[in-house]
């Protein structure tokens, strides 16, 4: 630190006082100086204070605090950070639940308001005894930002604190902006006073959040462009995939609060209170998350949604088999110059060769582990999934063909069989290796290609020669009948049928008679089956019935 004002003794004393203010014992290390993320950048853009939950360490930007003229506010800043950890939000699961509801009320909101919501709660508690310390922080923050224009949202936010702590108008908000803001938002000051009187008196945090969103929407502008910066606005960690998944299932817990909010007149036609489609909701809550995690997080949440749908269709849910080790080491051999150095097993070499380990290493190759045997009579399963443009991307909208593939895959894997997926559309089908666990299979079967439809007959022929004892299921619609209309393709289908334990065409068709005419040569084969689904919504139940017939009996 460049300043000697923040001595270790002073910091330790402020830390003790901050803990005593909340009367809690937390498993956090005493504060350390913040190390700038970008040393060459202006420190005004760095966070003032935050908690690294990985290290369970509190960090404070002491130089920024002093430059703000708020060095005497260190205890209040530390109390603010402890408040986030101890009570608001207290758990990241609760934070995820609020973010999910936020996107339900304010769809497309670019930057979450939950941190601001928690700050209102934390600062009310800390401000009961130390309001001036917090005021110094907010005044100093505006000075370090150049004292320019403030957004309507931040102006309203500061006006709430003026009303809450009994300050004169202009003590926190810029005086020059008071008249223009009141002209742009008539009744702003009265609404800030009403908010301070109402928000903290509400009996439940769900009602508080609904009132908060209903009030602040007036000052946000375009939701997909709304961003803001607060002096203590980066001090709540993001939820993980388990928190998000649980929160997405929490809608029922909000219905009473939503009904009360409607009755009080907080929510009107400007607020979308209807529960969105599950996949649309996943897209909303992940769309504006920072960094590159959106794709992975979204895919994980989509996979869990399909897993729940699969479990609705599969009545028997035996415990899943243990996941086998992907590789085993072979018998050790002497490593020679020119061999792959990564094949050296140094642990074994040191234990067996002793001092000669460096000059006489041993190598061991890796070979695929053999998975546990399947239940008697359960075949390996190959799934040919049509992902042409006539069906939606399963990430964005429920794809019932994908669901059917997931049901068949899960059913086979729960019988300790193995599954291979072939996802196709018009060109370059995606082929998986043999898969032994549901998570891997579920992830693969969520792939989507789009475009026209051309069944990969060459792939079917090759795989049927490699594994003639497999059960093969084709999941498609009337496009498959067009694909198989040529003599060459029909011949390839018949030959693959003869090399399969069973080949099933699970097709969405309005007319079974037409399908039987088109597939007449294949239907003559004893190993071919045709299953017609008249409505796309019936794909899931049909796949469950098919798996019951083929794998259970």
LINSUL-V714936 format. One record per backbone hydrogen bond with DSSP energy under -0.5 kcal/mol. CO is the residue of the C=O (numbers start at 0). NH is the residue of the N-H. E is the energy in kcal/mol with one decimal. If there is no record, write none. Layout:
# LINSUL-V714936
CO_NH_E + CO_NH_E
This chain:
# LINSUL-V714936
4_6_-1.5 + 6_10_-2.7 + 7_11_-2.4 + 8_12_-2.1 + 9_13_-2.3 + 10_14_-2.3 + 11_15_-2.1 + 12_16_-2.2 + 13_17_-2.3 + 14_18_-2.2 + 15_19_-2.3 + 16_20_-1.7 + 17_21_-1.2 + 18_22_-1.4 + 18_23_-1.3 + 23_25_-0.5 + 25_27_-1.7 + 28_57_-1.0 + 31_59_-2.2 + 33_35_-0.6 + 37_40_-2.3 + 41_44_-1.9 + 42_45_-1.5 + 47_60_-3.2 + 49_58_-2.8 + 50_52_-0.9 + 51_55_-1.5 + 51_56_-1.9 + 55_28_-2.8 + 56_51_-3.1 + 57_31_-2.2 + 58_49_-1.9 + 59_33_-2.4 + 59_61_-1.4 + 60_64_-2.3 + 61_65_-2.2 + 62_66_-2.4 + 63_67_-1.6 + 64_69_-2.1 + 65_68_-1.8 + 69_72_-2.0 + 70_73_-1.1 + 72_76_-2.3 + 73_77_-2.6 + 74_78_-2.5 + 75_79_-2.1 + 76_80_-2.0 + 77_81_-2.5 + 78_82_-2.2 + 79_83_-1.6 + 80_84_-1.6 + 81_85_-3.1 + 82_86_-2.3 + 82_87_-2.6 + 83_89_-1.5 + 86_88_-0.5 + 88_90_-1.9 + 90_94_-1.4 + 91_95_-2.4 + 92_96_-1.9 + 93_97_-2.1 + 94_98_-2.2 + 95_99_-2.2 + 96_100_-2.0 + 97_101_-2.5 + 98_102_-1.9 + 99_103_-1.1 + 100_104_-2.1 + 101_105_-3.3 + 104_271_-0.9 + 105_108_-1.8 + 112_116_-2.3 + 113_117_-2.6 + 114_118_-2.2 + 115_119_-1.9 + 116_120_-1.2 + 117_121_-3.2 + 118_122_-2.9 + 119_123_-1.1 + 120_124_-1.3 + 121_125_-2.6 + 122_126_-2.7 + 124_127_-1.0 + 125_128_-1.2 + 125_129_-2.0 + 126_130_-0.6 + 129_133_-1.4 + 130_134_-2.4 + 131_135_-2.3 + 132_136_-1.2 + 133_137_-2.0 + 134_138_-2.7 + 135_139_-2.7 + 136_140_-2.2 + 137_141_-1.5 + 138_142_-1.7 + 139_143_-2.5 + 140_144_-1.3 + 141_146_-2.4 + 142_145_-1.7 + 150_154_-2.6 + 151_155_-2.5 + 152_156_-2.3 + 153_157_-2.5 + 154_158_-2.2 + 155_159_-1.7 + 156_160_-1.2 + 157_161_-2.0 + 158_162_-2.0 + 159_163_-2.8 + 160_164_-2.7 + 161_166_-3.0 + 162_165_-0.7 + 167_170_-2.3 + 173_176_-1.2 + 173_177_-0.5 + 174_177_-1.2 + 174_178_-0.5 + 176_180_-2.3 + 177_181_-2.2 + 178_182_-2.1 + 179_183_-2.3 + 180_184_-3.0 + 184_187_-1.5 + 186_190_-2.5 + 187_191_-2.4 + 188_192_-2.1 + 189_193_-2.4 + 190_194_-2.6 + 191_195_-2.3 + 192_196_-1.7 + 193_197_-2.0 + 194_198_-2.9 + 195_199_-0.5 + 197_200_-1.1 + 197_201_-0.8 + 198_201_-0.9 + 203_207_-2.1 + 204_208_-2.3 + 205_209_-2.1 + 206_210_-2.5 + 207_211_-2.5 + 208_212_-2.7 + 209_213_-2.4 + 210_214_-1.8 + 211_215_-2.7 + 212_216_-1.6 + 214_217_-1.0 + 215_218_-1.8 + 216_219_-1.1 + 218_152_-0.6 + 221_224_-1.7 + 221_225_-0.8 + 222_109_-2.6 + 222_225_-0.7 + 225_110_-0.6 + 229_232_-1.3 + 230_47_-0.8 + 239_243_-2.4 + 240_244_-2.6 + 241_245_-2.3 + 242_246_-2.2 + 243_247_-2.2 + 244_248_-0.6 + 245_248_-0.9 + 246_249_-1.8 + 249_252_-1.5 + 250_253_-1.8 + 251_254_-0.8 + 253_257_-2.9 + 254_258_-2.5 + 255_259_-2.1 + 256_260_-2.4 + 257_261_-2.3 + 258_262_-2.1 + 259_263_-2.0 + 260_265_-2.0 + 260_266_-0.9 + 261_264_-1.2 + 267_270_-2.0 + 269_271_-0.5 + 270_272_-1.2 + 276_280_-2.7 + 277_281_-2.1 + 278_282_-2.0 + 279_283_-2.2 + 280_284_-2.3 + 281_285_-1.3 + 282_286_-1.4 + 283_287_-0.5 + 285_288_-1.1 + 289_292_-0.6 + 291_294_-0.6 + 291_295_-0.6 + 292_296_-3.0 + 293_297_-3.1 + 294_298_-2.3 + 295_299_-2.2 + 296_300_-2.4 + 297_301_-2.7 + 298_302_-2.5 + 299_303_-1.8 + 300_304_-1.8 + 301_305_-2.3 + 302_306_-2.1 + 303_307_-2.0 + 304_308_-1.8 + 305_309_-2.7 + 306_310_-2.4 + 307_311_-1.2 + 308_312_-1.0 + 309_312_-0.9 + 309_313_-1.9 + 312_314_-0.8 + 314_316_-0.6 + 325_368_-1.3 + 327_366_-2.7 + 332_362_-3.5 + 335_338_-2.5 + 339_342_-1.7 + 340_343_-1.7 + 342_363_-2.6 + 343_345_-1.0 + 344_348_-2.4 + 345_349_-2.7 + 346_350_-1.9 + 347_351_-2.0 + 348_352_-3.2 + 349_353_-1.2 + 352_355_-1.9 + 353_356_-1.7 + 355_358_-0.6 + 355_359_-1.9 + 360_334_-2.4 + 361_344_-2.4 + 362_332_-2.6 + 364_329_-2.3 + 366_327_-2.9 + 368_370_-0.6 + 374_377_-2.3 + 376_378_-0.7 + 379_470_-3.4 + 380_419_-2.6 + 381_383_-0.5 + 381_472_-2.7 + 382_384_-0.8 + 382_421_-3.0 + 383_385_-0.6 + 383_474_-3.1 + 384_386_-0.5 + 384_423_-2.3 + 386_448_-0.6 + 386_449_-2.6 + 387_390_-1.9 + 392_395_-1.3 + 392_396_-2.2 + 397_399_-0.7 + 398_402_-2.2 + 399_403_-2.1 + 400_404_-2.2 + 401_405_-2.4 + 402_406_-2.4 + 403_407_-2.4 + 404_408_-2.5 + 405_409_-2.7 + 406_410_-2.4 + 407_411_-2.1 + 408_412_-2.5 + 409_413_-2.3 + 410_414_-0.6 + 411_414_-0.9 + 411_416_-2.3 + 412_415_-1.7 + 414_374_-2.0 + 417_380_-2.4 + 418_434_-3.4 + 419_382_-2.7 + 420_431_-2.3 + 421_384_-2.6 + 421_423_-0.5 + 422_429_-2.9 + 423_386_-3.1 + 424_453_-3.9 + 429_422_-2.6 + 434_418_-2.2 + 436_440_-1.9 + 437_441_-3.3 + 438_442_-2.3 + 439_443_-2.1 + 440_444_-2.6 + 442_445_-0.9 + 443_446_-1.9 + 450_388_-3.5 + 454_456_-1.9 + 455_459_-2.2 + 456_460_-2.5 + 457_461_-2.2 + 458_462_-2.8 + 459_463_-2.1 + 460_464_-1.3 + 461_465_-1.8 + 462_466_-2.6 + 466_469_-1.4 + 469_471_-0.5 + 469_500_-1.8 + 469_501_-0.9 + 470_381_-3.0 + 471_503_-3.1 + 472_383_-3.0 + 472_474_-0.5 + 473_475_-0.6 + 473_505_-3.3 + 474_385_-2.2 + 475_507_-1.8 + 476_479_-1.7 + 476_480_-0.5 + 477_480_-0.6 + 477_481_-1.2 + 478_482_-2.4 + 479_483_-2.0 + 481_484_-1.1 + 485_489_-2.3 + 486_490_-2.3 + 487_491_-2.1 + 488_492_-2.2 + 489_493_-2.5 + 490_494_-2.4 + 491_495_-2.2 + 492_496_-2.2 + 493_497_-2.0 + 494_498_-1.0 + 496_499_-1.6 + 501_471_-2.9 + 502_528_-2.3 + 503_473_-3.2 + 503_505_-0.7 + 504_506_-0.8 + 504_530_-2.9 + 505_475_-1.9 + 506_508_-0.8 + 506_532_-3.2 + 507_477_-0.6 + 510_514_-1.1 + 511_515_-2.2 + 512_516_-1.8 + 513_517_-2.3 + 514_518_-2.3 + 516_519_-1.0 + 518_522_-2.6 + 519_523_-1.0 + 521_524_-1.8 + 524_527_-1.4 + 526_502_-3.2 + 528_504_-2.6 + 530_506_-2.5 + 531_533_-0.5 + 532_508_-1.5 + 534_537_-1.9 + 535_538_-1.9 + 537_541_-2.5 + 538_542_-2.6 + 539_543_-2.2 + 540_544_-2.5 + 541_545_-2.5 + 542_546_-2.7 + 543_547_-2.0 + 544_548_-2.2 + 545_549_-2.7 + 546_550_-2.6 + 546_551_-0.8 + 547_551_-1.0 + 547_552_-0.9
